[in-house]
Amino acid sequence: MKSQGLDFSDWVWEMVGGQPIQNEIRKGVPVPATTPLGETMSKELKRKGFKFVGPVIVYAWMQAAGIVNDHAEDCFRRGFCARIRRKV
């Protein structure tokens, strides 16, 4: 993406408005495997030439990177992850 004049980090955070998404997952409710945002980001990455970036993989990466907080409301990690912010 650098060759296209884009910084990957800036591009990703721009897609989520600069702040992590705090989903409200209730105990016993399955966490989604993907979302419309995961699908959109997957399509854009493929359009930019990336491979192996299907919507499920992209959404799992978003969760792992702290872009999406899908910890259940009663999970001990939810509060910590909710306080994570992008370092500018």
Protein Blocks (a to p, Z undefined) as FASTA:
>chain_A
ZZnopafklmmmmmnnopacdddddehiacdfbdfklmmmmmmmmmnopahiafklmmmm
mmmnopaccbdfklcklmmmmmpccdZZ
